[in-house]
Amino acid sequence: MSAYRAKRAPQFDTPAAWAEILGPYPETAPFVGTETADVVVIGAGFAGLSAARRLRQLDKELSIVVLDGLRIAEGSAGRNSGFMIDLPHDLASDDYAGAGDDAALIALNRQAIAFAADAVAHYGINPAYADPAGKVNGAATAKGEAHNTSYAQHLSSLGEASEALDAQHMQELTGSTHYRSGLFTPGTMTLQPAGYIRGLAQGLRREDVQIYEGSAVTGFARQGSDWSVTTAQGQITTPRIILANNGHLESFGIAKGQLMQLFLYASMTPDLDAEALARLGGAPRWGITPSDPMGTTMRRIDTAQGGNRIITRTCATLRPGMMATPRDVARAAQIHREKFDTRFTQLAGLPMQYAWAGHLCLTLNGVSLTDEIETGVYAACAQNGLGTARGTLTGIAAAEATLGQSSEITAHFKAEAAPKPLPPQPFATWGANAYLRWKEHRAGAE
């Protein structure tokens, strides 16, 4: 197959709150006209911009064009929880412990974190947008504490450090009496994801990487020995394409029946005033992931990251059409309200300023797609809910493969199995959403 037409373009009906709280972003013109490039990257999120940066590192003379259908950080890159995690974080497990070679994955994740930290230093990105603060697995129940104990034992077997926090420590950190205990791990980088991605894009532009926003790719086709990439208003001829569009890989007819299009949901408070902060107490920045992977994630940020705010994330739905419904968002927002009020009784009833959906892409067996689709066309997709670290890694891998380079990162993805086919529709969606509701219910207070 040498011609690919997009069935749909990226679209969200809810705000990208991480971008909204940073204020206006300079307007840029969409791609118009005709051009040639050595490499075209489709997608300007963690994978796409990491790919562009790795390409520039490997060859300072390459002409690189990045195209995105949305504005920078308006897509999934500005809709996640902002954790770049080094340790095993298998969302399908009970306690995050993976089933594969966790030591190898930790090493890879740390390469992603180092890549991000280097980008922050190299491009002068605000360091508050990439804070190496670590994170805590919070436990609110005896079952949650058992998960944390199991996970700590697993980490110890890998030679990895963790620190148990009691209820008093958790209250001093968060201002909440909800948590019975916690497990701190030091290696996570907590991001202001929109700030980091915007800073990465600005730095790449200074290095002559052309980044066009609002320029959804409508298709690409073989044209002799090259490829012709088309948008609504232009066409680029290139010998090499990197598809860094995650679940929208399927929109081009690639990996059909192999990708699960999942949505997670989050809410964010207004900027808390002095009186609310006094009632809240706790530290100005922290990140809590639930001891049960289907529980509730909480973040607190400060003025350097966009205001003194608390972010609540929980609930998941499978939506093959790649759009969350208003009902999905309303249901999640109500659950977020309950989870927030339970944890922060001193702020109960505080209205949320933002509620949003974020798009993830998973495969049934947890592998990514970094294959060469056709000669000169490489994928950097399917991040399996680990978009900040895994997206960075798949972008690096695709860039290296595009230029015929190899590393531990490219070797890892090359060795992965192919994605398993999904059950037929509509049974796959019905079954998955029923399972997600059950897992959400089972997580309970976590």
VENVENPE-V128485 format. One line per field, one symbol per residue. ss: DSSP state (A for helix, B for strand, O for the rest). burial: I if it has 16 or more other ideal C-beta (glycine too) atoms within 10 Angstrom, else O. Layout:
# VENVENPE-V128485
ss = ???
burial = ???
This chain:
# VENVENPE-V128485
ss = OOBBBOOOOOOOOOOOAAAAOOOOOOOOOOOOBBBBBOBBBBOOOAAAAAAAAAAAAAOOOOOBBBBOOOOOOOOAAAOOOOBBOOOOOBOOOOOBOOOOOAAAAAAAAAAAAAAAAAAAAAAOOOAAABBOOOBBBBBOOAAAAAAAAAAAAAAAAOOOOOBBBBAAAAAAAAOOOOOOBBBBBOOOBBBOAAAAAAAAAAAAAAOOOBBBOOOOBBBBBBBOOBBBBBBOOBBBBBOOBBBOOAAAAAAAOOOOOOOBBBBBBBBBBOOOOAAAAAAAOOOOOBBBBBOOOOOOBBBBBOAAAOOOBBBBBBBBBBOOOOOOOAAAAAAAAAAAAAAAAAAOAAAOOOOBBBBBBBBBBBOOOOOOBOOBBBOOBBBOBOOOOOAAAAAAAAAAAAAAAAOOOOOAAAAAAAAOOOOOOOOOOOAAAAAAAAAAAAAAAAAOOO
burial = OOOIOIOOOIOIOIIIIIIIIIOOIOOOOIIOOOIOIIIIIIIIIIIIIIIIIIIIOOOOOIOIIIIIIIIIIIIIIIIIIIIIIIIIIIIIIIIIIIOOOIOOIIOIIIIIIOIIIOIIOOIOIOOIIIIOOIIIIIIIIOIIIOIIIIIIOIIOOOOIOIOOIOOOIIIOIIIIOIIIIIIIIOIIIIIIIIIIIIIIIIIIOOOOIIIIIIIIIIOIOIOOOIIIIIIOOIIIOIIIIIIIIIIIIIIIOIIOOIIIIIIIIIIIIIOIOOOIIOOIOIOOIIIIIIIIIIIIIIIIIIOOIIIIIIIIIIIIIIIIOIOIOOOIIOOIIOIIIOIIOOIIOOIOOIOIIIIIIIIIIIIIOIIIIIIOIOOIIIIIIIIIIIIIIIIIIIIIIIIIIIOOOOOOIIOIIOOIOOIOOIOOOOOIIOOIOOOIOOIIOOIOII
